Amino acid sequence: MRNKIYLALVHYPVYNKRKETVCTSVTNFDIHDISRSCRTYDIKEYDIVVPVEAQKQLTQRIIGYWQGGTGGEYNKDRESAFKHTKVKNSLEETIADIEKTEGQKPVIITTSAHIYPNSISYSGLSEKIFTDDKPYLFLFGTGWGLIQEVMDMSDYILEPIRGNTKYNHLSVRSAVSIILDRVLGEN
Amino acid sequence: MRNKIYLALVHYPVYNKRKETVCTSVTNFDIHDISRSCRTYDIKEYDIVVPVEAQKQLTQRIIGYWQGGTGGEYNKDRESAFKHTKVKNSLEETIADIEKTEGQKPVIITTSAHIYPNSISYSGLSEKIFTDDKPYLFLFGTGWGLIQEVMDMSDYILEPIRGNTKYNHLSVRSAVSIILDRVLGEN
């Protein structure tokens, strides 16, 4: 359903350039830009998934500044964008919390440059979300992308974004924006 | 025409929060994210418009690092993204250079939260670009947006991006991505 859509940005477990499983650092622009995109497309909750204690604290401090602190006072639009942004310890925690809130496990959506048996088009997913009553969770990887075990958990895998070239290296911030617009936008 | 599309990110003249005309600082993520989005949607040139000498030098140094330096060696995809990213002194310089290259002035496109007599839909603009042989220039403002005199120069003004909410405060990086996808994407 349109009002049970969640999005998580995963910092662990993801691949690095050499395809080793690593934990990446949180990027300030990922907190801001993706919170604002999620607010625009009415995402119920934006989870920043990172298990490292120092990273969690730093991220929570940034979010807190805009949620209730000086930042929120200075810029009300930003305060509104950060209202549903949360820090989570793990993907398992994100999924368990959604199940607790919604009473059922979320349908997991990822994206890939490859075609899988469970690949789905943007319009196909859009139709499904608008008619289904299940919660949906969009997963985005940082670094060199989500590890294979997470990809294997996906119920549906979105086609890669193409823009009339073969270049397929958008920032995660751009990819989130375009995917939310394609699936949920008024266009 | 599809192969004569330019994009400029304007740091001067733009409004600040109090609607004064100011020059904003260049943001590193605007250089990276928008270069990558422009490469994906086959934009002929991405101009970063900033008149301040120190800002121009810093921006040129960052671009140079990825265009030919250590960065380009380390990450070939990023090198490719930065190939057509340039620093320009003013909007007038951007327009004059396009006219020199293409033999005619570009059609200027901006976006606004308001509806104007020359407002255009995404599909309307998309159709126009694919059938027209003129060069097109997309202008994006930083800070609190392009000043009125620049808006008045626009041939067409795109409708605001809506995502089923009234919230309309995307980052410029997200707005660029979504607009390029709506007008030029394979969706």
Interface residues (C-beta under 8 A of the other chain):
Chain A: R2 F29 H32 D33 R36 S37 R39 T40 Y41 D42 D77 R78 S80 A81 Y122 I161 R162 G163 N164 T165 Y167 N168 H169 L170 S171 R173 S174 V176 S177 I178 L180 D181 R182 L184 G185 E186 N187
Chain B: R2 F29 H32 D33 R36 S37 R39 T40 Y41 D42 D77 R78 S80 A81 Y122 I161 R162 G163 N164 T165 Y167 N168 H169 L170 S171 R173 S174 A175 V176 S177 I178 L180 D181 R182 L184 G185 E186 N187
